[in-house]
């Protein structure tokens, strides 16, 4: 379970604020939050830049 998607999209439930990733949504048959609410808004992922000092 170490799947890393660079362009993963994050969705935030407008009701409960739960953040769901696109990969999690793809497991579901329909786009909705775990609370049952179906209105999610896109959220910018917190991108962690890894810079290697050479
Ligand atoms: Zn929700």
PDB file of the backbone (N, CA, C, O) and the ligand in Angstrom, with CONECT records:
HET     ZN  A 101       1
ATOM      1  N   UNK A   1       0.845  -1.200   0.000  1.00  0.00           N
ATOM      2  CA  UNK A   1       0.000   0.000   0.000  1.00  0.00           C
ATOM      3  C   UNK A   1       0.876   1.244   0.000  1.00  0.00           C
ATOM      4  O   UNK A   1       0.660   2.150   0.805  1.00  0.00           O
ATOM      5  N   UNK A   2       1.834   1.301  -0.865  1.00  0.00           N
ATOM      6  CA  UNK A   2       2.709   2.464  -0.901  1.00  0.00           C
ATOM      7  C   UNK A   2       2.596   3.156  -2.250  1.00  0.00           C
ATOM      8  O   UNK A   2       3.582   3.618  -2.826  1.00  0.00           O
ATOM      9  N   UNK A   3       1.385   3.211  -2.725  1.00  0.00           N
ATOM     10  CA  UNK A   3       1.159   3.805  -4.027  1.00  0.00           C
ATOM     11  C   UNK A   3       1.268   5.323  -3.947  1.00  0.00           C
ATOM     12  O   UNK A   3       0.636   5.964  -3.107  1.00  0.00           O
ATOM     13  N   UNK A   4       2.061   5.866  -4.812  1.00  0.00           N
ATOM     14  CA  UNK A   4       2.246   7.309  -4.788  1.00  0.00           C
ATOM     15  C   UNK A   4       1.842   7.910  -6.131  1.00  0.00           C
ATOM     16  O   UNK A   4       2.482   7.676  -7.156  1.00  0.00           O
ATOM     17  N   UNK A   5       0.799   8.666  -6.098  1.00  0.00           N
ATOM     18  CA  UNK A   5       0.343   9.322  -7.314  1.00  0.00           C
ATOM     19  C   UNK A   5       0.740  10.787  -7.262  1.00  0.00           C
ATOM     20  O   UNK A   5       0.359  11.523  -6.352  1.00  0.00           O
ATOM     21  N   UNK A   6       1.500  11.184  -8.240  1.00  0.00           N
ATOM     22  CA  UNK A   6       1.996  12.567  -8.240  1.00  0.00           C
ATOM     23  C   UNK A   6       0.863  13.563  -8.469  1.00  0.00           C
ATOM     24  O   UNK A   6       0.804  14.627  -7.853  1.00  0.00           O
ATOM     25  N   UNK A   7      -0.022  13.184  -9.365  1.00  0.00           N
ATOM     26  CA  UNK A   7      -1.067  14.126  -9.734  1.00  0.00           C
ATOM     27  C   UNK A   7      -2.387  13.773  -9.070  1.00  0.00           C
ATOM     28  O   UNK A   7      -3.458  13.947  -9.650  1.00  0.00           O
ATOM     29  N   UNK A   8      -2.295  13.289  -7.884  1.00  0.00           N
ATOM     30  CA  UNK A   8      -3.509  12.932  -7.175  1.00  0.00           C
ATOM     31  C   UNK A   8      -4.308  14.182  -6.823  1.00  0.00           C
ATOM     32  O   UNK A   8      -3.771  15.194  -6.371  1.00  0.00           O
ATOM     33  N   UNK A   9      -5.591  14.068  -7.045  1.00  0.00           N
ATOM     34  CA  UNK A   9      -6.471  15.197  -6.771  1.00  0.00           C
ATOM     35  C   UNK A   9      -7.147  14.983  -5.422  1.00  0.00           C
ATOM     36  O   UNK A   9      -7.581  13.880  -5.089  1.00  0.00           O
ATOM     37  N   UNK A  10      -7.222  16.034  -4.680  1.00  0.00           N
ATOM     38  CA  UNK A  10      -7.852  15.962  -3.373  1.00  0.00           C
ATOM     39  C   UNK A  10      -9.206  16.647  -3.413  1.00  0.00           C
ATOM     40  O   UNK A  10      -9.370  17.723  -3.988  1.00  0.00           O
ATOM     41  N   UNK A  11     -10.158  15.998  -2.791  1.00  0.00           N
ATOM     42  CA  UNK A  11     -11.484  16.584  -2.704  1.00  0.00           C
ATOM     43  C   UNK A  11     -11.861  16.743  -1.243  1.00  0.00           C
ATOM     44  O   UNK A  11     -11.553  15.903  -0.398  1.00  0.00           O
ATOM     45  N   UNK A  12     -12.535  17.844  -0.979  1.00  0.00           N
ATOM     46  CA  UNK A  12     -12.956  18.098   0.385  1.00  0.00           C
ATOM     47  C   UNK A  12     -14.471  18.156   0.435  1.00  0.00           C
ATOM     48  O   UNK A  12     -15.103  18.879  -0.335  1.00  0.00           O
ATOM     49  N   UNK A  13     -15.035  17.404   1.331  1.00  0.00           N
ATOM     50  CA  UNK A  13     -16.481  17.407   1.512  1.00  0.00           C
ATOM     51  C   UNK A  13     -16.904  18.764   2.063  1.00  0.00           C
ATOM     52  O   UNK A  13     -16.323  19.264   3.026  1.00  0.00           O
ATOM     53  N   UNK A  14     -17.909  19.343   1.447  1.00  0.00           N
ATOM     54  CA  UNK A  14     -18.330  20.671   1.881  1.00  0.00           C
ATOM     55  C   UNK A  14     -19.147  20.605   3.168  1.00  0.00           C
ATOM     56  O   UNK A  14     -19.418  21.630   3.794  1.00  0.00           O
ATOM     57  N   UNK A  15     -19.528  19.420   3.551  1.00  0.00           N
ATOM     58  CA  UNK A  15     -20.335  19.298   4.758  1.00  0.00           C
ATOM     59  C   UNK A  15     -19.498  18.979   5.984  1.00  0.00           C
ATOM     60  O   UNK A  15     -19.574  19.670   7.000  1.00  0.00           O
ATOM     61  N   UNK A  16     -18.700  17.926   5.878  1.00  0.00           N
ATOM     62  CA  UNK A  16     -17.964  17.510   7.074  1.00  0.00           C
ATOM     63  C   UNK A  16     -16.480  17.829   6.974  1.00  0.00           C
ATOM     64  O   UNK A  16     -15.751  17.731   7.961  1.00  0.00           O
ATOM     65  N   UNK A  17     -16.031  18.210   5.779  1.00  0.00           N
ATOM     66  CA  UNK A  17     -14.651  18.632   5.635  1.00  0.00           C
ATOM     67  C   UNK A  17     -13.665  17.493   5.474  1.00  0.00           C
ATOM     68  O   UNK A  17     -12.452  17.698   5.515  1.00  0.00           O
ATOM     69  N   UNK A  18     -14.186  16.303   5.294  1.00  0.00           N
ATOM     70  CA  UNK A  18     -13.297  15.165   5.099  1.00  0.00           C
ATOM     71  C   UNK A  18     -12.612  15.249   3.745  1.00  0.00           C
ATOM     72  O   UNK A  18     -13.255  15.506   2.727  1.00  0.00           O
ATOM     73  N   UNK A  19     -11.334  15.035   3.740  1.00  0.00           N
ATOM     74  CA  UNK A  19     -10.579  15.085   2.498  1.00  0.00           C
ATOM     75  C   UNK A  19     -10.468  13.683   1.912  1.00  0.00           C
ATOM     76  O   UNK A  19     -10.022  12.740   2.566  1.00  0.00           O
ATOM     77  N   UNK A  20     -10.888  13.585   0.664  1.00  0.00           N
ATOM     78  CA  UNK A  20     -10.837  12.305  -0.024  1.00  0.00           C
ATOM     79  C   UNK A  20      -9.952  12.460  -1.246  1.00  0.00           C
ATOM     80  O   UNK A  20     -10.036  13.457  -1.963  1.00  0.00           O
ATOM     81  N   UNK A  21      -9.114  11.479  -1.479  1.00  0.00           N
ATOM     82  CA  UNK A  21      -8.245  11.560  -2.636  1.00  0.00           C
ATOM     83  C   UNK A  21      -8.919  10.906  -3.841  1.00  0.00           C
ATOM     84  O   UNK A  21      -9.865  10.130  -3.708  1.00  0.00           O
ATOM     85  N   UNK A  22      -8.404  11.242  -5.005  1.00  0.00           N
ATOM     86  CA  UNK A  22      -8.990  10.712  -6.230  1.00  0.00           C
ATOM     87  C   UNK A  22      -8.854   9.206  -6.308  1.00  0.00           C
ATOM     88  O   UNK A  22      -9.694   8.529  -6.901  1.00  0.00           O
ATOM     89  N   UNK A  23      -7.799   8.684  -5.712  1.00  0.00           N
ATOM     90  CA  UNK A  23      -7.613   7.238  -5.736  1.00  0.00           C
ATOM     91  C   UNK A  23      -8.629   6.555  -4.834  1.00  0.00           C
ATOM     92  O   UNK A  23      -9.076   5.440  -5.104  1.00  0.00           O
ATOM     93  N   UNK A  24      -8.980   7.239  -3.769  1.00  0.00           N
ATOM     94  CA  UNK A  24      -9.986   6.685  -2.879  1.00  0.00           C
ATOM     95  C   UNK A  24     -11.356   6.735  -3.532  1.00  0.00           C
ATOM     96  O   UNK A  24     -12.182   5.837  -3.364  1.00  0.00           O
ATOM     97  N   UNK A  25     -11.572   7.801  -4.276  1.00  0.00           N
ATOM     98  CA  UNK A  25     -12.851   7.940  -4.963  1.00  0.00           C
ATOM     99  C   UNK A  25     -12.988   6.908  -6.071  1.00  0.00           C
ATOM    100  O   UNK A  25     -14.091   6.458  -6.380  1.00  0.00           O
ATOM    101  N   UNK A  26     -11.874   6.542  -6.659  1.00  0.00           N
ATOM    102  CA  UNK A  26     -11.924   5.595  -7.759  1.00  0.00           C
ATOM    103  C   UNK A  26     -12.333   4.207  -7.283  1.00  0.00           C
ATOM    104  O   UNK A  26     -12.782   3.370  -8.067  1.00  0.00           O
ATOM    105  N   UNK A  27     -12.171   3.982  -5.987  1.00  0.00           N
ATOM    106  CA  UNK A  27     -12.588   2.694  -5.435  1.00  0.00           C
ATOM    107  C   UNK A  27     -14.100   2.653  -5.228  1.00  0.00           C
ATOM    108  O   UNK A  27     -14.716   1.592  -5.133  1.00  0.00           O
ATOM    109  N   UNK A  28     -14.665   3.851  -5.164  1.00  0.00           N
ATOM    110  CA  UNK A  28     -16.100   3.924  -4.949  1.00  0.00           C
ATOM    111  C   UNK A  28     -16.827   3.904  -6.287  1.00  0.00           C
ATOM    112  O   UNK A  28     -16.251   4.201  -7.334  1.00  0.00           O
ATOM    113  N   UNK A  29     -18.074   3.556  -6.228  1.00  0.00           N
ATOM    114  CA  UNK A  29     -18.854   3.511  -7.452  1.00  0.00           C
ATOM    115  C   UNK A  29     -19.346   4.895  -7.836  1.00  0.00           C
ATOM    116  O   UNK A  29     -19.671   5.154  -8.995  1.00  0.00           O
ATOM    117  N   UNK A  30     -19.395   5.765  -6.865  1.00  0.00           N
ATOM    118  CA  UNK A  30     -19.841   7.112  -7.153  1.00  0.00           C
ATOM    119  C   UNK A  30     -19.066   8.078  -6.287  1.00  0.00           C
ATOM    120  O   UNK A  30     -18.517   7.722  -5.244  1.00  0.00           O
ATOM    121  N   UNK A  31     -19.040   9.309  -6.753  1.00  0.00           N
ATOM    122  CA  UNK A  31     -18.287  10.307  -6.007  1.00  0.00           C
ATOM    123  C   UNK A  31     -19.111  10.820  -4.844  1.00  0.00           C
ATOM    124  O   UNK A  31     -20.087  11.550  -5.013  1.00  0.00           O
ATOM    125  N   UNK A  32     -18.698  10.425  -3.690  1.00  0.00           N
ATOM    126  CA  UNK A  32     -19.344  10.965  -2.505  1.00  0.00           C
ATOM    127  C   UNK A  32     -18.455  10.749  -1.294  1.00  0.00           C
ATOM    128  O   UNK A  32     -17.551   9.914  -1.291  1.00  0.00           O
ATOM    129  N   UNK A  33     -18.740  11.513  -0.294  1.00  0.00           N
ATOM    130  CA  UNK A  33     -17.973  11.450   0.932  1.00  0.00           C
ATOM    131  C   UNK A  33     -18.403  10.246   1.766  1.00  0.00           C
ATOM    132  O   UNK A  33     -19.440   9.628   1.526  1.00  0.00           O
ATOM    133  N   UNK A  34     -17.579   9.946   2.736  1.00  0.00           N
ATOM    134  CA  UNK A  34     -17.919   8.836   3.625  1.00  0.00           C
ATOM    135  C   UNK A  34     -19.154   9.145   4.454  1.00  0.00           C
ATOM    136  O   UNK A  34     -19.806   8.238   4.970  1.00  0.00           O
ATOM    137  N   UNK A  35     -19.474  10.423   4.580  1.00  0.00           N
ATOM    138  CA  UNK A  35     -20.656  10.812   5.341  1.00  0.00           C
ATOM    139  C   UNK A  35     -21.907  10.724   4.480  1.00  0.00           C
ATOM    140  O   UNK A  35     -23.025  10.880   4.969  1.00  0.00           O
ATOM    141  N   UNK A  36     -21.704  10.472   3.189  1.00  0.00           N
ATOM    142  CA  UNK A  36     -22.853  10.318   2.305  1.00  0.00           C
ATOM    143  C   UNK A  36     -23.152  11.540   1.470  1.00  0.00           C
ATOM    144  O   UNK A  36     -23.962  11.493   0.544  1.00  0.00           O
ATOM    145  N   UNK A  37     -22.500  12.626   1.799  1.00  0.00           N
ATOM    146  CA  UNK A  37     -22.715  13.860   1.050  1.00  0.00           C
ATOM    147  C   UNK A  37     -22.010  13.779  -0.290  1.00  0.00           C
ATOM    148  O   UNK A  37     -20.902  13.252  -0.389  1.00  0.00           O
ATOM    149  N   UNK A  38     -22.643  14.293  -1.297  1.00  0.00           N
ATOM    150  CA  UNK A  38     -22.089  14.120  -2.637  1.00  0.00           C
ATOM    151  C   UNK A  38     -21.425  15.358  -3.206  1.00  0.00           C
ATOM    152  O   UNK A  38     -20.921  15.341  -4.329  1.00  0.00           O
ATOM    153  N   UNK A  39     -21.424  16.406  -2.452  1.00  0.00           N
ATOM    154  CA  UNK A  39     -20.812  17.630  -2.976  1.00  0.00           C
ATOM    155  C   UNK A  39     -19.404  17.770  -2.418  1.00  0.00           C
ATOM    156  O   UNK A  39     -19.198  18.047  -1.237  1.00  0.00           O
ATOM    157  N   UNK A  40     -18.460  17.572  -3.296  1.00  0.00           N
ATOM    158  CA  UNK A  40     -17.061  17.697  -2.916  1.00  0.00           C
ATOM    159  C   UNK A  40     -16.435  18.810  -3.738  1.00  0.00           C
ATOM    160  O   UNK A  40     -16.793  19.030  -4.895  1.00  0.00           O
ATOM    161  N   UNK A  41     -15.520  19.486  -3.135  1.00  0.00           N
ATOM    162  CA  UNK A  41     -14.824  20.511  -3.897  1.00  0.00           C
ATOM    163  C   UNK A  41     -13.360  20.135  -4.010  1.00  0.00           C
ATOM    164  O   UNK A  41     -12.763  19.531  -3.120  1.00  0.00           O
ATOM    165  N   UNK A  42     -12.823  20.518  -5.132  1.00  0.00           N
ATOM    166  CA  UNK A  42     -11.411  20.205  -5.350  1.00  0.00           C
ATOM    167  C   UNK A  42     -10.530  20.992  -4.398  1.00  0.00           C
ATOM    168  O   UNK A  42     -10.789  22.146  -4.058  1.00  0.00           O
ATOM    169  N   UNK A  43      -9.506  20.323  -3.999  1.00  0.00           N
ATOM    170  CA  UNK A  43      -8.597  20.964  -3.073  1.00  0.00           C
ATOM    171  C   UNK A  43      -7.179  20.759  -3.569  1.00  0.00           C
ATOM    172  O   UNK A  43      -6.822  19.699  -4.082  1.00  0.00           O
ATOM    173  N   UNK A  44      -6.398  21.781  -3.405  1.00  0.00           N
ATOM    174  CA  UNK A  44      -5.012  21.643  -3.825  1.00  0.00           C
ATOM    175  C   UNK A  44      -4.241  20.787  -2.847  1.00  0.00           C
ATOM    176  O   UNK A  44      -4.259  21.028  -1.639  1.00  0.00           O
ATOM    177  N   UNK A  45      -3.579  19.809  -3.366  1.00  0.00           N
ATOM    178  CA  UNK A  45      -2.792  18.953  -2.475  1.00  0.00           C
ATOM    179  C   UNK A  45      -1.607  19.689  -1.901  1.00  0.00           C
ATOM    180  O   UNK A  45      -1.060  20.607  -2.513  1.00  0.00           O
ATOM    181  N   UNK A  46      -1.232  19.280  -0.746  1.00  0.00           N
ATOM    182  CA  UNK A  46      -0.054  19.887  -0.160  1.00  0.00           C
ATOM    183  C   UNK A  46       1.169  19.192  -0.732  1.00  0.00           C
ATOM    184  O   UNK A  46       1.542  18.086  -0.340  1.00  0.00           O
ATOM    185  N   UNK A  47       1.757  19.880  -1.653  1.00  0.00           N
ATOM    186  CA  UNK A  47       2.892  19.285  -2.354  1.00  0.00           C
ATOM    187  C   UNK A  47       4.162  19.459  -1.543  1.00  0.00           C
ATOM    188  O   UNK A  47       4.554  20.567  -1.176  1.00  0.00           O
ATOM    189  N   UNK A  48       4.765  18.368  -1.289  1.00  0.00           N
ATOM    190  CA  UNK A  48       6.028  18.407  -0.561  1.00  0.00           C
ATOM    191  C   UNK A  48       7.160  18.233  -1.565  1.00  0.00           C
ATOM    192  O   UNK A  48       7.318  17.185  -2.190  1.00  0.00           O
ATOM    193  N   UNK A  49       7.914  19.267  -1.689  1.00  0.00           N
ATOM    194  CA  UNK A  49       9.019  19.207  -2.621  1.00  0.00           C
ATOM    195  C   UNK A  49      10.253  18.600  -1.963  1.00  0.00           C
ATOM    196  O   UNK A  49      10.720  19.036  -0.912  1.00  0.00           O
ATOM    197  N   UNK A  50      10.738  17.603  -2.618  1.00  0.00           N
ATOM    198  CA  UNK A  50      11.932  16.962  -2.094  1.00  0.00           C
ATOM    199  C   UNK A  50      13.133  17.425  -2.904  1.00  0.00           C
ATOM    200  O   UNK A  50      13.269  17.127  -4.091  1.00  0.00           O
ATOM    201  N   UNK A  51      13.956  18.129  -2.253  1.00  0.00           N
ATOM    202  CA  UNK A  51      15.147  18.633  -2.950  1.00  0.00           C
ATOM    203  C   UNK A  51      16.390  17.953  -2.370  1.00  0.00           C
ATOM    204  O   UNK A  51      16.714  18.069  -1.188  1.00  0.00           O
ATOM    205  N   UNK A  52      17.037  17.265  -3.238  1.00  0.00           N
ATOM    206  CA  UNK A  52      18.261  16.590  -2.787  1.00  0.00           C
ATOM    207  C   UNK A  52      19.469  17.474  -2.985  1.00  0.00           C
ATOM    208  O   UNK A  52      19.716  17.994  -4.074  1.00  0.00           O
ATOM    209  N   UNK A  53      20.177  17.625  -1.963  1.00  0.00           N
ATOM    210  CA  UNK A  53      21.412  18.400  -2.053  1.00  0.00           C
ATOM    211  C   UNK A  53      22.509  17.488  -2.571  1.00  0.00           C
ATOM    212  O   UNK A  53      22.902  16.510  -1.935  1.00  0.00           O
ATOM    213  N   UNK A  54      22.980  17.850  -3.744  1.00  0.00           N
ATOM    214  CA  UNK A  54      24.013  16.995  -4.351  1.00  0.00           C
ATOM    215  C   UNK A  54      25.396  17.528  -3.978  1.00  0.00           C
ATOM    216  O   UNK A  54      26.408  16.958  -4.385  1.00  0.00           O
TER     217      UNK A  54
HETATM  218 ZN    ZN A 101     -18.633  14.433   4.283  1.00  0.00          ZN
END
